[in-house]
Amino acid sequence: MLESLNHIDQSIFLTLNGLHSPFFDQFFWYATKPIVWLPLYVWMVILLIREFKWKTITILIAVALMIAASDQLANGSKYEVKRLRPTHVPEIELVVHTVNGYRGGEYGFYSAHASTNVAIAVFLLLFLRRRHRWLLPVLLTWAFIMAYSRIYLGVHYPGDILAGAVVGIFLAILFAWLTRLAMGLQERCIHP
């Protein structure tokens, strides 16, 4: 069954990765660079400060710890599972579309980019969605672009992205809950 799932994952990957153009090569190459998203990050911090004042420091510390946890869990998983990235699988590596020769490390399960960016998006939504409902499409679009870029650039299978997103959602809920407890906001813990 695992082999069958791997074959389906590989087929979906090759289809999605095969949809490329010079414009999107550059778009997704630069979309993965954190500096490109700096205005969004600054904007989110400003919204947090407006709503939570000095307690924003606690939120930012939680975000930093969540990012570290996401990154370390993904890296640990890669070396435990040892699933080769598409760019390192001998049977398909020559047909995988890459950009600027980027192939990523040897192992790819699961995507740290997907985990971290989904975690950040969901975490911020859990804190800001009541007063800023328009953030839902903005943050989910950002997380989708970051996650899909990994398939487009040829370094992750869709399964890697899906697993990363699930871990990211879990981490966001856990860290948001712990942060709200630390801030004394129990009455607002993770309710719509």
Secondary structure, DSSP 8 states (H G I E B T S, - for coil): -HHHHHHHHHHHHHHHHT---HHHHHHHHHHT-GGGGHHHHHHHHHHHHHHHGGGHHHHHHHHHHHHHHHHHHHHHHHHHH--B-GGG-TTTTTTS--STT----SB-SS-HHHHHHHHHHHHHHHHHTTT-TTHHHHHHHHHHHHHHHHHHTTS--HHHHHHHHHHHHHHHHHHHHHHHHHHT-GGGTT--
